Amino acid sequence: MLIEKLLKVALLGSSWVMYLLLALSVFSFGAMLERWWYFFKRRGDVDDLSEKLLGALEKGEDNEAHELLKKSRLVEASVLEPAIRMLPGGPEALQDAIDSEFVKVRQDMERGCTLLGTLGNNAPFIGLFGTVIGVIISFQQLSVNQASTAMGAVMAGIAEALVATGVGLFVAIPAVVAYNLIQKKILDIEGNVTSLTKQITALLKAEANGMHFGRGGSHHKLALASGAERR
């Protein structure tokens, strides 16, 4: 009884699977385009930013360092800019602040990845489901009509059903590629942030151990300026 009911549902056709896959492909390519635009707007030379930032900090120009980060469009700068106010608190405070900011920025960078990852993993199975339904319909037609002329129609039906698997792969492969590229980009940014953080904290630790870089007592200026801005 259950099998008969499921068979009736399958015989309704698999065209809806194709429409579903086409709709999912629109969402998939939309997410890819949005992520490309996100990272394109935030491209830049991180080495140049690192050189200028460390140069400003070594001279004790904390306000200049803050403005440099604020004007930069790099994702790395958006992580460091809010956290740089914790410079007077020492290396540990700065590290904690940067880690906290990166968690928030990472969530923004990964927007759309859930969709791409889900489609990459499951679109082939959706296409395969459409193929299975098409094959069921073809064999049902063969059981009803035993004529030799029906075999050609059945083979044509099976060939059409296989298109659903192809469409599923068409949706899945670009989604997987885009997902991997986004994750690679995020890892690169995370590496850059880690490198910058270690260089800044190394500078602070060196100062704490008696090394001087021309900062004098000016490393608290940023905190005072930030307090004035908030007031």
PyRosetta script that sets phi, psi and omega in degrees:
from pyrosetta import init, pose_from_sequence

init()
pose = pose_from_sequence("MLIEKLLKVALLGSSWVMYLLLALSVFSFGAMLERWWYFFKRRGDVDDLSEKLLGALEKGEDNEAHELLKKSRLVEASVLEPAIRMLPGGPEALQDAIDSEFVKVRQDMERGCTLLGTLGNNAPFIGLFGTVIGVIISFQQLSVNQASTAMGAVMAGIAEALVATGVGLFVAIPAVVAYNLIQKKILDIEGNVTSLTKQITALLKAEANGMHFGRGGSHHKLALASGAERR")
pose.set_psi(1, -47.7)
pose.set_omega(1, -179.9)
pose.set_phi(2, -63.8)
pose.set_psi(2, -41.9)
pose.set_omega(2, -179.6)
pose.set_phi(3, -63.0)
pose.set_psi(3, -40.1)
pose.set_omega(3, 179.5)
pose.set_phi(4, -63.2)
pose.set_psi(4, -40.1)
pose.set_omega(4, 179.2)
pose.set_phi(5, -66.8)
pose.set_psi(5, -42.1)
pose.set_omega(5, 178.0)
pose.set_phi(6, -64.1)
pose.set_psi(6, -36.6)
pose.set_omega(6, 178.3)
pose.set_phi(7, -64.1)
pose.set_psi(7, -40.5)
pose.set_omega(7, 177.8)
pose.set_phi(8, -62.0)
pose.set_psi(8, -38.7)
pose.set_omega(8, 177.9)
pose.set_phi(9, -65.6)
pose.set_psi(9, -42.3)
pose.set_omega(9, -179.8)
pose.set_phi(10, -63.9)
pose.set_psi(10, -36.2)
pose.set_omega(10, -177.8)
pose.set_phi(11, -71.5)
pose.set_psi(11, -7.5)
pose.set_omega(11, 176.3)
pose.set_phi(12, -67.7)
pose.set_psi(12, -17.7)
pose.set_omega(12, 176.6)
pose.set_phi(13, 114.4)
pose.set_psi(13, 163.0)
pose.set_omega(13, -177.9)
pose.set_phi(14, -114.3)
pose.set_psi(14, 9.7)
pose.set_omega(14, -177.8)
pose.set_phi(15, -64.1)
pose.set_psi(15, -29.2)
pose.set_omega(15, 179.3)
pose.set_phi(16, -64.1)
pose.set_psi(16, -29.2)
pose.set_omega(16, 177.7)
pose.set_phi(17, -65.0)
pose.set_psi(17, -40.4)
pose.set_omega(17, 178.8)
pose.set_phi(18, -63.1)
pose.set_psi(18, -44.8)
pose.set_omega(18, 179.0)
pose.set_phi(19, -63.2)
pose.set_psi(19, -38.3)
pose.set_omega(19, 177.9)
pose.set_phi(20, -62.5)
pose.set_psi(20, -45.1)
pose.set_omega(20, -179.9)
pose.set_phi(21, -64.0)
pose.set_psi(21, -39.5)
pose.set_omega(21, 178.0)
pose.set_phi(22, -64.1)
pose.set_psi(22, -40.3)
pose.set_omega(22, 177.5)
pose.set_phi(23, -64.5)
pose.set_psi(23, -42.7)
pose.set_omega(23, 178.6)
pose.set_phi(24, -64.0)
pose.set_psi(24, -34.3)
pose.set_omega(24, 178.5)
pose.set_phi(25, -65.1)
pose.set_psi(25, -34.9)
pose.set_omega(25, 177.3)
pose.set_phi(26, -63.6)
pose.set_psi(26, -46.4)
pose.set_omega(26, 177.8)
pose.set_phi(27, -62.7)
pose.set_psi(27, -39.3)
pose.set_omega(27, -178.3)
pose.set_phi(28, -63.8)
pose.set_psi(28, -50.5)
pose.set_omega(28, -178.7)
pose.set_phi(29, -68.9)
pose.set_psi(29, -29.8)
pose.set_omega(29, 174.9)
pose.set_phi(30, -64.1)
pose.set_psi(30, -42.7)
pose.set_omega(30, 178.0)
pose.set_phi(31, -64.9)
pose.set_psi(31, -40.0)
pose.set_omega(31, 178.3)
pose.set_phi(32, -61.9)
pose.set_psi(32, -45.1)
pose.set_omega(32, -179.3)
pose.set_phi(33, -64.1)
pose.set_psi(33, -41.0)
pose.set_omega(33, -179.8)
pose.set_phi(34, -64.6)
pose.set_psi(34, -41.2)
pose.set_omega(34, 179.1)
pose.set_phi(35, -68.6)
pose.set_psi(35, -38.0)
pose.set_omega(35, 177.5)
pose.set_phi(36, -62.0)
pose.set_psi(36, -43.1)
pose.set_omega(36, -179.1)
pose.set_phi(37, -66.8)
pose.set_psi(37, -37.4)
pose.set_omega(37, 179.0)
pose.set_phi(38, -59.1)
pose.set_psi(38, -50.9)
pose.set_omega(38, -177.8)
pose.set_phi(39, -75.3)
pose.set_psi(39, -29.7)
pose.set_omega(39, 178.8)
pose.set_phi(40, -64.1)
pose.set_psi(40, -41.1)
pose.set_omega(40, 179.9)
pose.set_phi(41, -67.7)
pose.set_psi(41, -20.9)
pose.set_omega(41, -174.6)
pose.set_phi(42, -110.3)
pose.set_psi(42, 21.6)
pose.set_omega(42, 178.9)
pose.set_phi(43, -78.9)
pose.set_psi(43, 159.4)
pose.set_omega(43, 179.2)
pose.set_phi(44, 168.7)
pose.set_psi(44, -177.4)
pose.set_omega(44, -177.8)
pose.set_phi(45, -97.2)
pose.set_psi(45, 101.3)
pose.set_omega(45, -177.9)
pose.set_phi(46, -71.1)
pose.set_psi(46, -28.7)
pose.set_omega(46, 177.6)
pose.set_phi(47, -66.0)
pose.set_psi(47, -40.4)
pose.set_omega(47, 178.2)
pose.set_phi(48, -65.3)
pose.set_psi(48, -41.1)
pose.set_omega(48, 177.2)
pose.set_phi(49, -61.6)
pose.set_psi(49, -43.9)
pose.set_omega(49, -179.4)
pose.set_phi(50, -60.9)
pose.set_psi(50, -44.7)
pose.set_omega(50, -178.6)
pose.set_phi(51, -62.8)
pose.set_psi(51, -46.6)
pose.set_omega(51, -178.6)
pose.set_phi(52, -68.2)
pose.set_psi(52, -39.4)
pose.set_omega(52, -178.4)
pose.set_phi(53, -64.9)
pose.set_psi(53, -47.8)
pose.set_omega(53, -179.8)
pose.set_phi(54, -66.7)
pose.set_psi(54, -34.7)
pose.set_omega(54, 177.2)
pose.set_phi(55, -63.2)
pose.set_psi(55, -42.6)
pose.set_omega(55, 178.6)
pose.set_phi(56, -65.7)
pose.set_psi(56, -41.3)
pose.set_omega(56, -179.4)
pose.set_phi(57, -67.5)
pose.set_psi(57, -37.7)
pose.set_omega(57, 178.7)
pose.set_phi(58, -65.0)
pose.set_psi(58, -31.5)
pose.set_omega(58, 178.2)
pose.set_phi(59, -83.0)
pose.set_psi(59, -4.3)
pose.set_omega(59, -179.2)
pose.set_phi(60, 83.3)
pose.set_psi(60, 11.7)
pose.set_omega(60, -179.0)
pose.set_phi(61, -90.2)
pose.set_psi(61, 73.2)
pose.set_omega(61, -177.7)
pose.set_phi(62, -66.2)
pose.set_psi(62, -36.5)
pose.set_omega(62, 177.9)
pose.set_phi(63, -65.9)
pose.set_psi(63, -37.7)
pose.set_omega(63, 177.4)
pose.set_phi(64, -64.9)
pose.set_psi(64, -40.4)
pose.set_omega(64, 177.7)
pose.set_phi(65, -62.9)
pose.set_psi(65, -41.4)
pose.set_omega(65, 179.0)
pose.set_phi(66, -63.4)
pose.set_psi(66, -44.3)
pose.set_omega(66, 179.3)
pose.set_phi(67, -65.6)
pose.set_psi(67, -36.5)
pose.set_omega(67, 178.1)
pose.set_phi(68, -61.3)
pose.set_psi(68, -44.7)
pose.set_omega(68, 179.0)
pose.set_phi(69, -68.2)
pose.set_psi(69, -37.4)
pose.set_omega(69, -178.1)
pose.set_phi(70, -66.0)
pose.set_psi(70, -35.1)
pose.set_omega(70, -178.1)
pose.set_phi(71, -82.8)
pose.set_psi(71, -21.6)
pose.set_omega(71, -177.7)
pose.set_phi(72, -72.1)
pose.set_psi(72, 144.8)
pose.set_omega(72, 178.1)
pose.set_phi(73, -97.2)
pose.set_psi(73, 0.9)
pose.set_omega(73, 179.9)
pose.set_phi(74, -66.6)
pose.set_psi(74, 146.4)
pose.set_omega(74, 175.9)
pose.set_phi(75, -62.6)
pose.set_psi(75, -38.5)
pose.set_omega(75, 179.4)
pose.set_phi(76, -57.8)
pose.set_psi(76, -38.5)
pose.set_omega(76, 179.8)
pose.set_phi(77, -68.2)
pose.set_psi(77, -36.5)
pose.set_omega(77, 179.0)
pose.set_phi(78, -67.1)
pose.set_psi(78, -22.9)
pose.set_omega(78, 175.4)
pose.set_phi(79, -79.4)
pose.set_psi(79, -44.7)
pose.set_omega(79, -174.0)
pose.set_phi(80, -77.8)
pose.set_psi(80, -30.7)
pose.set_omega(80, -172.1)
pose.set_phi(81, -59.4)
pose.set_psi(81, -48.1)
pose.set_omega(81, 178.3)
pose.set_phi(82, -70.1)
pose.set_psi(82, -30.8)
pose.set_omega(82, -174.8)
pose.set_phi(83, -79.9)
pose.set_psi(83, -21.5)
pose.set_omega(83, -173.6)
pose.set_phi(84, -64.7)
pose.set_psi(84, -18.0)
pose.set_omega(84, 177.9)
pose.set_phi(85, -65.8)
pose.set_psi(85, -16.1)
pose.set_omega(85, -179.3)
pose.set_phi(86, -87.4)
pose.set_psi(86, 9.4)
pose.set_omega(86, 177.6)
pose.set_phi(87, -52.6)
pose.set_psi(87, -44.3)
pose.set_omega(87, -179.4)
pose.set_phi(88, -63.0)
pose.set_psi(88, -18.7)
pose.set_omega(88, -178.7)
pose.set_phi(89, -81.1)
pose.set_psi(89, -8.4)
pose.set_omega(89, 178.6)
pose.set_phi(90, 97.9)
pose.set_psi(90, 177.0)
pose.set_omega(90, -174.8)
pose.set_phi(91, -59.6)
pose.set_psi(91, -42.1)
pose.set_omega(91, -176.3)
pose.set_phi(92, -66.4)
pose.set_psi(92, -43.2)
pose.set_omega(92, 179.2)
pose.set_phi(93, -63.4)
pose.set_psi(93, -41.9)
pose.set_omega(93, 179.1)
pose.set_phi(94, -64.1)
pose.set_psi(94, -43.4)
pose.set_omega(94, 179.7)
pose.set_phi(95, -60.4)
pose.set_psi(95, -44.2)
pose.set_omega(95, -180.0)
pose.set_phi(96, -64.2)
pose.set_psi(96, -40.8)
pose.set_omega(96, -179.4)
pose.set_phi(97, -65.3)
pose.set_psi(97, -42.2)
pose.set_omega(97, 179.4)
pose.set_phi(98, -65.8)
pose.set_psi(98, -42.7)
pose.set_omega(98, 178.0)
pose.set_phi(99, -59.6)
pose.set_psi(99, -41.7)
pose.set_omega(99, 179.3)
pose.set_phi(100, -64.3)
pose.set_psi(100, -44.1)
pose.set_omega(100, -179.9)
pose.set_phi(101, -65.9)
pose.set_psi(101, -37.2)
pose.set_omega(101, -177.9)
pose.set_phi(102, -67.0)
pose.set_psi(102, -33.5)
pose.set_omega(102, 176.5)
pose.set_phi(103, -58.7)
pose.set_psi(103, -43.8)
pose.set_omega(103, -179.8)
pose.set_phi(104, -68.8)
pose.set_psi(104, -42.2)
pose.set_omega(104, -179.6)
pose.set_phi(105, -67.9)
pose.set_psi(105, -37.1)
pose.set_omega(105, 178.7)
pose.set_phi(106, -61.6)
pose.set_psi(106, -39.6)
pose.set_omega(106, 177.0)
pose.set_phi(107, -60.4)
pose.set_psi(107, -37.6)
pose.set_omega(107, 178.3)
pose.set_phi(108, -70.1)
pose.set_psi(108, -40.2)
pose.set_omega(108, -179.7)
pose.set_phi(109, -66.4)
pose.set_psi(109, -31.8)
pose.set_omega(109, -176.3)
pose.set_phi(110, -88.1)
pose.set_psi(110, 4.5)
pose.set_omega(110, 179.0)
pose.set_phi(111, -60.3)
pose.set_psi(111, 128.1)
pose.set_omega(111, -178.6)
pose.set_phi(112, 93.8)
pose.set_psi(112, -14.7)
pose.set_omega(112, -178.6)
pose.set_phi(113, -69.0)
pose.set_psi(113, -31.9)
pose.set_omega(113, 178.4)
pose.set_phi(114, -61.7)
pose.set_psi(114, -42.8)
pose.set_omega(114, 178.3)
pose.set_phi(115, -63.1)
pose.set_psi(115, -47.5)
pose.set_omega(115, -178.0)
pose.set_phi(116, -64.5)
pose.set_psi(116, -41.7)
pose.set_omega(116, 179.0)
pose.set_phi(117, -65.6)
pose.set_psi(117, -39.6)
pose.set_omega(117, 179.7)
pose.set_phi(118, -66.4)
pose.set_psi(118, -43.8)
pose.set_omega(118, 179.0)
pose.set_phi(119, -66.9)
pose.set_psi(119, -39.6)
pose.set_omega(119, 179.8)
pose.set_phi(120, -61.5)
pose.set_psi(120, -34.7)
pose.set_omega(120, -177.7)
pose.set_phi(121, -85.1)
pose.set_psi(121, -29.2)
pose.set_omega(121, -168.1)
pose.set_phi(122, -116.0)
pose.set_psi(122, -17.5)
pose.set_omega(122, -179.8)
pose.set_phi(123, -58.1)
pose.set_psi(123, -40.6)
pose.set_omega(123, 177.3)
pose.set_phi(124, -60.3)
pose.set_psi(124, -35.0)
pose.set_omega(124, 179.8)
pose.set_phi(125, -71.3)
pose.set_psi(125, -34.6)
pose.set_omega(125, 175.4)
pose.set_phi(126, -64.1)
pose.set_psi(126, -43.6)
pose.set_omega(126, 176.7)
pose.set_phi(127, -62.7)
pose.set_psi(127, -40.4)
pose.set_omega(127, 178.1)
pose.set_phi(128, -64.1)
pose.set_psi(128, -35.6)
pose.set_omega(128, 177.2)
pose.set_phi(129, -62.0)
pose.set_psi(129, -42.6)
pose.set_omega(129, 176.6)
pose.set_phi(130, -63.7)
pose.set_psi(130, -37.6)
pose.set_omega(130, 178.1)
pose.set_phi(131, -64.9)
pose.set_psi(131, -42.6)
pose.set_omega(131, 179.2)
pose.set_phi(132, -61.1)
pose.set_psi(132, -43.4)
pose.set_omega(132, 178.6)
pose.set_phi(133, -61.9)
pose.set_psi(133, -42.4)
pose.set_omega(133, 179.1)
pose.set_phi(134, -63.0)
pose.set_psi(134, -39.8)
pose.set_omega(134, 178.7)
pose.set_phi(135, -66.4)
pose.set_psi(135, -40.2)
pose.set_omega(135, 177.8)
pose.set_phi(136, -59.7)
pose.set_psi(136, -43.9)
pose.set_omega(136, 179.7)
pose.set_phi(137, -63.4)
pose.set_psi(137, -41.9)
pose.set_omega(137, -178.8)
pose.set_phi(138, -63.2)
pose.set_psi(138, -44.6)
pose.set_omega(138, 179.8)
pose.set_phi(139, -70.7)
pose.set_psi(139, -29.6)
pose.set_omega(139, 175.5)
pose.set_phi(140, -65.3)
pose.set_psi(140, -40.9)
pose.set_omega(140, 177.2)
pose.set_phi(141, -64.6)
pose.set_psi(141, -37.0)
pose.set_omega(141, 179.7)
pose.set_phi(142, -66.7)
pose.set_psi(142, -36.4)
pose.set_omega(142, 179.8)
pose.set_phi(143, -71.2)
pose.set_psi(143, -28.2)
pose.set_omega(143, 179.1)
pose.set_phi(144, -78.7)
pose.set_psi(144, -41.6)
pose.set_omega(144, -177.0)
pose.set_phi(145, -117.7)
pose.set_psi(145, 107.1)
pose.set_omega(145, -176.8)
pose.set_phi(146, -87.4)
pose.set_psi(146, 0.8)
pose.set_omega(146, -177.4)
pose.set_phi(147, -64.1)
pose.set_psi(147, 149.0)
pose.set_omega(147, -178.0)
pose.set_phi(148, -65.1)
pose.set_psi(148, -27.5)
pose.set_omega(148, 179.3)
pose.set_phi(149, -68.7)
pose.set_psi(149, -18.9)
pose.set_omega(149, -179.2)
pose.set_phi(150, -74.1)
pose.set_psi(150, -21.9)
pose.set_omega(150, -177.0)
pose.set_phi(151, -61.8)
pose.set_psi(151, -39.7)
pose.set_omega(151, 179.5)
pose.set_phi(152, -63.1)
pose.set_psi(152, -41.4)
pose.set_omega(152, 178.7)
pose.set_phi(153, -65.3)
pose.set_psi(153, -37.7)
pose.set_omega(153, 179.4)
pose.set_phi(154, -65.0)
pose.set_psi(154, -45.2)
pose.set_omega(154, 179.3)
pose.set_phi(155, -62.3)
pose.set_psi(155, -38.9)
pose.set_omega(155, 178.0)
pose.set_phi(156, -64.7)
pose.set_psi(156, -38.3)
pose.set_omega(156, 178.6)
pose.set_phi(157, -65.2)
pose.set_psi(157, -40.3)
pose.set_omega(157, 178.2)
pose.set_phi(158, -65.3)
pose.set_psi(158, -40.8)
pose.set_omega(158, 178.7)
pose.set_phi(159, -61.3)
pose.set_psi(159, -41.5)
pose.set_omega(159, 178.2)
pose.set_phi(160, -65.6)
pose.set_psi(160, -37.2)
pose.set_omega(160, -179.8)
pose.set_phi(161, -63.8)
pose.set_psi(161, -34.5)
pose.set_omega(161, -179.6)
pose.set_phi(162, -66.3)
pose.set_psi(162, -19.5)
pose.set_omega(162, 178.1)
pose.set_phi(163, -60.8)
pose.set_psi(163, -34.3)
pose.set_omega(163, -179.5)
pose.set_phi(164, -60.6)
pose.set_psi(164, -39.5)
pose.set_omega(164, 177.1)
pose.set_phi(165, -64.2)
pose.set_psi(165, -41.4)
pose.set_omega(165, 178.3)
pose.set_phi(166, -62.6)
pose.set_psi(166, -41.9)
pose.set_omega(166, 178.9)
pose.set_phi(167, -65.7)
pose.set_psi(167, -38.4)
pose.set_omega(167, 177.1)
pose.set_phi(168, -59.8)
pose.set_psi(168, -42.2)
pose.set_omega(168, 177.1)
pose.set_phi(169, -66.8)
pose.set_psi(169, -36.7)
pose.set_omega(169, 178.1)
pose.set_phi(170, -61.4)
pose.set_psi(170, -36.4)
pose.set_omega(170, 177.9)
pose.set_phi(171, -76.1)
pose.set_psi(171, -39.4)
pose.set_omega(171, -171.7)
pose.set_phi(172, -74.6)
pose.set_psi(172, -44.1)
pose.set_omega(172, -172.2)
pose.set_phi(173, -62.0)
pose.set_psi(173, -49.7)
pose.set_omega(173, 177.3)
pose.set_phi(174, -62.2)
pose.set_psi(174, -34.4)
pose.set_omega(174, 179.3)
pose.set_phi(175, -64.0)
pose.set_psi(175, -41.8)
pose.set_omega(175, 179.1)
pose.set_phi(176, -66.0)
pose.set_psi(176, -44.0)
pose.set_omega(176, 179.6)
pose.set_phi(177, -61.3)
pose.set_psi(177, -46.5)
pose.set_omega(177, -179.7)
pose.set_phi(178, -63.5)
pose.set_psi(178, -41.6)
pose.set_omega(178, 179.0)
pose.set_phi(179, -60.1)
pose.set_psi(179, -45.5)
pose.set_omega(179, -179.5)
pose.set_phi(180, -66.0)
pose.set_psi(180, -38.3)
pose.set_omega(180, 178.3)
pose.set_phi(181, -65.7)
pose.set_psi(181, -40.6)
pose.set_omega(181, 178.7)
pose.set_phi(182, -63.8)
pose.set_psi(182, -44.5)
pose.set_omega(182, 179.5)
pose.set_phi(183, -63.5)
pose.set_psi(183, -37.3)
pose.set_omega(183, 176.9)
pose.set_phi(184, -64.5)
pose.set_psi(184, -41.7)
pose.set_omega(184, 178.9)
pose.set_phi(185, -63.7)
pose.set_psi(185, -41.8)
pose.set_omega(185, 179.3)
pose.set_phi(186, -63.9)
pose.set_psi(186, -40.9)
pose.set_omega(186, 177.9)
pose.set_phi(187, -64.4)
pose.set_psi(187, -37.8)
pose.set_omega(187, 177.2)
pose.set_phi(188, -63.1)
pose.set_psi(188, -44.3)
pose.set_omega(188, 179.7)
pose.set_phi(189, -64.8)
pose.set_psi(189, -41.4)
pose.set_omega(189, 178.0)
pose.set_phi(190, -61.2)
pose.set_psi(190, -40.7)
pose.set_omega(190, 177.1)
pose.set_phi(191, -63.6)
pose.set_psi(191, -40.8)
pose.set_omega(191, 178.3)
pose.set_phi(192, -64.6)
pose.set_psi(192, -42.5)
pose.set_omega(192, 178.9)
pose.set_phi(193, -63.1)
pose.set_psi(193, -43.1)
pose.set_omega(193, 179.0)
pose.set_phi(194, -61.6)
pose.set_psi(194, -43.3)
pose.set_omega(194, 179.6)
pose.set_phi(195, -62.5)
pose.set_psi(195, -46.5)
pose.set_omega(195, 179.4)
pose.set_phi(196, -63.2)
pose.set_psi(196, -41.9)
pose.set_omega(196, -179.5)
pose.set_phi(197, -61.1)
pose.set_psi(197, -44.5)
pose.set_omega(197, -178.7)
pose.set_phi(198, -65.4)
pose.set_psi(198, -36.2)
pose.set_omega(198, 178.9)
pose.set_phi(199, -67.4)
pose.set_psi(199, -40.5)
pose.set_omega(199, -179.3)
pose.set_phi(200, -69.7)
pose.set_psi(200, -44.8)
pose.set_omega(200, -180.0)
pose.set_phi(201, -66.2)
pose.set_psi(201, -33.2)
pose.set_omega(201, 175.7)
pose.set_phi(202, -63.5)
pose.set_psi(202, -39.1)
pose.set_omega(202, 177.6)
pose.set_phi(203, -63.1)
pose.set_psi(203, -43.8)
pose.set_omega(203, 179.9)
pose.set_phi(204, -65.7)
pose.set_psi(204, -40.7)
pose.set_omega(204, 178.9)
pose.set_phi(205, -66.8)
pose.set_psi(205, -37.9)
pose.set_omega(205, 178.1)
pose.set_phi(206, -63.6)
pose.set_psi(206, -41.0)
pose.set_omega(206, 177.6)
pose.set_phi(207, -64.1)
pose.set_psi(207, -39.7)
pose.set_omega(207, 179.5)
pose.set_phi(208, -64.6)
pose.set_psi(208, -24.5)
pose.set_omega(208, 179.6)
pose.set_phi(209, -92.7)
pose.set_psi(209, 8.1)
pose.set_omega(209, 173.3)
pose.set_phi(210, 105.7)
pose.set_psi(210, -4.4)
pose.set_omega(210, 177.6)
pose.set_phi(211, -76.9)
pose.set_psi(211, 146.4)
pose.set_omega(211, -177.8)
pose.set_phi(212, -122.7)
pose.set_psi(212, 135.8)
pose.set_omega(212, 179.5)
pose.set_phi(213, -123.3)
pose.set_psi(213, 20.4)
pose.set_omega(213, -179.6)
pose.set_phi(214, 86.7)
pose.set_psi(214, 8.3)
pose.set_omega(214, -178.9)
pose.set_phi(215, -79.8)
pose.set_psi(215, -29.4)
pose.set_omega(215, -179.9)
pose.set_phi(216, 57.9)
pose.set_psi(216, -134.9)
pose.set_omega(216, 178.0)
pose.set_phi(217, -101.3)
pose.set_psi(217, 21.3)
pose.set_omega(217, -171.4)
pose.set_phi(218, -86.9)
pose.set_psi(218, -1.7)
pose.set_omega(218, -174.0)
pose.set_phi(219, -71.6)
pose.set_psi(219, -6.4)
pose.set_omega(219, 177.1)
pose.set_phi(220, -94.4)
pose.set_psi(220, -1.9)
pose.set_omega(220, -177.0)
pose.set_phi(221, -62.2)
pose.set_psi(221, -38.7)
pose.set_omega(221, -177.2)
pose.set_phi(222, -63.8)
pose.set_psi(222, -40.4)
pose.set_omega(222, 179.2)
pose.set_phi(223, -63.2)
pose.set_psi(223, -42.0)
pose.set_omega(223, 178.3)
pose.set_phi(224, -65.0)
pose.set_psi(224, -41.6)
pose.set_omega(224, 179.7)
pose.set_phi(225, -65.2)
pose.set_psi(225, -39.7)
pose.set_omega(225, -179.3)
pose.set_phi(226, -64.8)
pose.set_psi(226, -39.2)
pose.set_omega(226, 178.2)
pose.set_phi(227, -65.1)
pose.set_psi(227, -38.1)
pose.set_omega(227, 178.0)
pose.set_phi(228, -65.8)
pose.set_psi(228, -37.9)
pose.set_omega(228, 178.2)
pose.set_phi(229, -63.1)
pose.set_psi(229, -42.0)
pose.set_omega(229, -178.9)
pose.set_phi(230, -66.1)
pose.set_psi(230, -34.2)
pose.set_omega(230, 177.3)
pose.set_phi(231, -71.6)
pose.dump_pdb("model.pdb")
